[in-house]
Structures are given as structure tokens and as C-alpha cells.
Amino acid sequence: QVQLVESGGGLVQTGGSLRLSCAASGFTLDDYAIGWFRQAPDKEREGVSCNRNNTGSTYYSDSVKGRFTISRDNAKNTVYLHMNSLKPEDTAVYYCAARHPLTASSTYYSGIYYPRGHPCHSFYDYWGQGTRVTVSS
């Protein structure tokens, strides 16, 4: 079965850390661009961090820059989002998404327009079910 599965969310205090995992099955994640997105209640979806493996370009939103890091473990076919110095405003459901660079059209709309060449994509081939992160004050 072709899918992305996120894990690692939970409840953490302000200033704490979490590592989110995004495991792929049915395809090789190393061949794909990856995006981490989040959606908080009553807020628009936000692109948190993206990476295009074929160009090496990486993006972090201003709200997480310096605190979050995206990484890949190709042996485990998994991508991670390392989150440090967490704040209550980081509370959200976090989703990972994958898109192959040769895909002509993709199914899942991120809800955000990104210009051509940006490390994040507007559309993705695969989208996970999400993992919830709650940061208590």
C-alpha cells in the first residue's frame, strides 16, 4: 500500500522538543520532494519546512526558522521534523507530503500557492493523515 504515515506527536511543555516521523511505504522517499505542513484550529494551513532532494533546497517558515530541522533517513525510508524550543503557537496537526519531481499533476493541494522553483509545492502526490502536537504553556 502506497502511503505516508506520520508519528511522534504528543503533548509537550513550552521549551520542549519533539521529533516527528514521516514513514513512506510503497515508494522510495529519497526520490521525492518532501513538505511538512501544519494546521491549527481556526488558522490557515502553514508550510513549515520543505526539502527538494534533487536540488538540495530547503525551506523553513519564519515562525520555525532556527528551531525546526528537516532530515531524511533513506535507509528507513523516513523523513523527520526535529522541533526544538517549542511554543504554544506550534500547537497544530502536522502533515507530511511527498511529490516526485517528474509528476505532471498531483492530487493533494496543500492549500498554499508556491511559485515555481520554491522548495515547497502547491500540490503533492501523497499526503499523510497527520499527527497532533500540543504545546502547553
C-alpha positions as a printed Julia matrix, in Angstrom:
137×3 Matrix{Float64}:
  0.0    0.0     0.0
  1.35   3.4    -1.01
  1.1    5.81    1.87
  2.77   8.25    4.24
  2.34   7.78    7.96
  3.26  10.44   10.47
  4.03   9.75   14.11
  5.74  11.34   17.06
  3.21  13.97   18.02
  2.04  14.46   21.57
  1.8   16.83   24.49
  4.92  18.78   25.45
  5.64  21.77   27.62
  6.85  25.1    26.3
 10.54  24.89   25.54
 10.42  21.15   24.98
 11.29  19.09   21.92
  9.64  16.54   19.71
 10.71  14.59   16.67
  8.03  13.89   14.11
  8.48  10.98   11.72
  7.02  10.51    8.27
  7.42   6.95    7.05
  6.74   6.04    3.44
  5.58   2.69    2.17
  5.17   1.59   -1.41
  7.64   4.11   -2.84
 11.16   5.42   -2.23
 11.01   8.66   -0.32
 14.52   9.68   -1.36
 13.22  10.23   -4.91
 10.64  12.74   -3.71
 10.42  16.31   -2.55
  9.05  16.48    0.99
  6.92  19.03    2.75
  5.86  19.4     6.35
  2.68  21.43    6.85
  0.64  22.23    9.9
 -2.87  23.37   10.63
 -4.02  24.85   13.91
 -7.68  25.32   14.84
 -9.18  28.37   13.18
 -5.95  29.11   11.32
 -4.86  28.67    7.75
 -2.57  25.83    6.84
  1.09  26.75    7.03
  4.06  25.31    5.2
  6.59  24.63    7.95
  9.53  23.05    6.17
 10.18  21.61    2.75
 13.08  19.9     1.03
 13.74  19.13   -2.61
 16.22  16.3    -2.67
 17.15  16.78   -6.34
 18.24  20.39   -5.8
 19.13  20.29   -2.14
 16.97  23.32   -1.49
 15.34  23.57    1.9
 12.76  25.96    3.27
 11.71  26.89    6.78
  8.91  29.28    7.6
  9.91  32.33    9.58
  7.89  31.06   12.51
 10.09  27.95   12.92
 13.43  29.01   11.48
 16.24  28.23   13.89
 14.07  25.86   15.92
 12.95  23.15   13.48
 15.12  20.94   11.26
 14.07  18.61    8.47
 16.12  15.48    7.82
 15.96  12.22    5.88
 16.93   8.66    6.75
 16.96   6.88    3.42
 17.69   3.5     4.99
 14.44   3.78    6.93
 12.55   5.49    4.08
 11.6    8.13    6.6
 11.71  11.9     6.9
 11.88  13.68   10.22
 10.95  17.08   11.57
 13.04  17.88   14.63
 11.27  20.5    16.7
 13.06  22.34   19.5
 12.15  25.26   21.76
  8.5   24.56   21.19
  5.98  27.31   21.8
  2.22  27.17   22.38
  1.72  28.65   18.91
  3.31  25.5    17.47
  0.22  23.58   18.55
 -1.32  22.07   15.42
 -1.84  18.92   13.41
  1.31  18.29   11.39
  1.19  16.65    7.98
  3.91  15.41    5.69
  3.59  15.29    1.92
  5.64  13.94   -0.96
  5.9   14.82   -4.61
  8.03  13.25   -7.33
  9.92  15.83   -9.42
  8.63  14.3   -12.66
  4.97  14.27  -11.65
  2.9   16.17  -14.2
 -0.1   16.67  -11.96
 -0.63  15.8    -8.32
 -3.71  15.02   -6.3
 -3.33  16.79   -2.97
 -3.47  20.57   -2.78
 -1.5   21.99    0.11
 -3.8   24.99    0.24
 -0.87  27.3    -0.36
  0.45  28.72   -3.6
  4.2   28.42   -4.05
  5.99  29.84   -7.08
  7.83  27.54   -9.43
 11.18  26.57   -8.01
 10.23  27.09   -4.38
 11.29  24.17   -2.15
  7.61  23.66   -1.24
  4.99  22.59   -3.78
  1.4   23.66   -4.06
  0.37  20.11   -5.0
  1.65  16.78   -3.75
  1.35  13.15   -4.83
  0.93  11.78   -1.32
 -0.35  13.31    1.9
 -0.26  11.75    5.37
 -3.05  11.55    7.91
 -1.4   13.94   10.35
 -0.04  13.81   13.88
 -1.18  16.2    16.6
  1.26  18.35   18.54
  0.11  20.21   21.64
  2.43  22.6    23.42
  1.28  23.63   26.88
  2.17  26.98   28.37
